[in-house]
């Protein structure tokens, strides 16, 4: 494949991950195989994802998109959360909220 073709495939992988949250071997075999079997496409996709503030993880025949901590587009800062949620006005409240969410998730997991 040429560089332009590799770039097109890498961008298609990123676009699909952003829209669908994952690429599975069963649902998108061509994209999955291109990422896994071509080191050029895999490296290019990873570099693009890193520059956009994402990580791509491969797990159980799927590719998953994970937002990095400092991603401003798909995340919130503490100040933004305080503005959006009127009941929260201190960082301690935010951390308590996270603790409660994680506790609830663990109970049902």
N, C-alpha and C positions, 0 to 999 in steps of 0.2 A: 504494500500500500504506500501511496505517496504521503507526504507530510500533510497536505490539505485534506486528504481522505481520513488520515488518523485524527486530525483536529476535528473534523466533522463528526466522527464516531465518538470521540471523547466528549464533545459538547452535547451530543445526543444522549450519552449516558448521564451526564450531569443534569440535563433537562428532565429526563425521565425520572431520575432520583428525586429531584425537587418536586415534581408533580405527584409521583406515586409513592415516595418514601423508600421504595426498595425495587430491586431488579432481581427476579428469581430465574433460576435455570429453566424452570418449566414455562413461565409466562413470557419471558424475553430471552430465549436461548441465544440469539445472535449477539445481542448486546453483552450478555453475560460472558459468552465465549470470547468475544473480542477483548473484553477487559482482562479475563483470566489468562488467555493464551498469548496475547500480544503484549510483550513488555513495554513496547513503545506507547501503545494506547493506554495501558495501565498507568505508566509513569506520567503521561500527559494528562490523563484524567485526574490523577492524584494531585498534580501540581495546580491544575485549574481549581480543583475543589479547595485546596489549601489557600489559594489566593482569595477565594470567595468566603473563607471562614468556615469550611466544612472538613470533616474527615469521612473517608469511605471505609467501611468495614465489611469484610467478607466472612459470612457465617452461615453454615448449613445450606450451601448452594444458593445463597442470596447475597446481594450487595445492598448495604444499608447506609444511609446518609445520617451523619451525626453533626450537629451544630457545635462548633467550638465555643468555648466559654466567652471569649471576647468578641463574638459576632454581634454587631450592632443592628443588623438588619432583621435577624430572626430571633433576637433575644431582647431582654429588658435589663436596664440598669436598676439599681435599687431606687434611685430617684424617680424613674419613670413608673415603677410599681407603686410608689407612694402617691404619685399624682393620680394614677388610674384607680387605685383602690383607696377610697377615702378613709376607711377604717384603720389603715396601716399608716403610721406616721413615724415609726422608729425602725432601725435595722433589726432590733430584737424581735419585733413583730413579724418581720419578713422571715427571719430564721425559724421562728415558732411555726409559721405557716408551712414552711418547707418540711419541718419535722413532722407536723401533723399529716401532711400529704404522704410523706414516705412511710409513716406508721400505718396509715390506711392501706396503702398499696401492699405493704408487707403482710398485713393481716389477710388480705384476699389472695395473695400470691401463694 
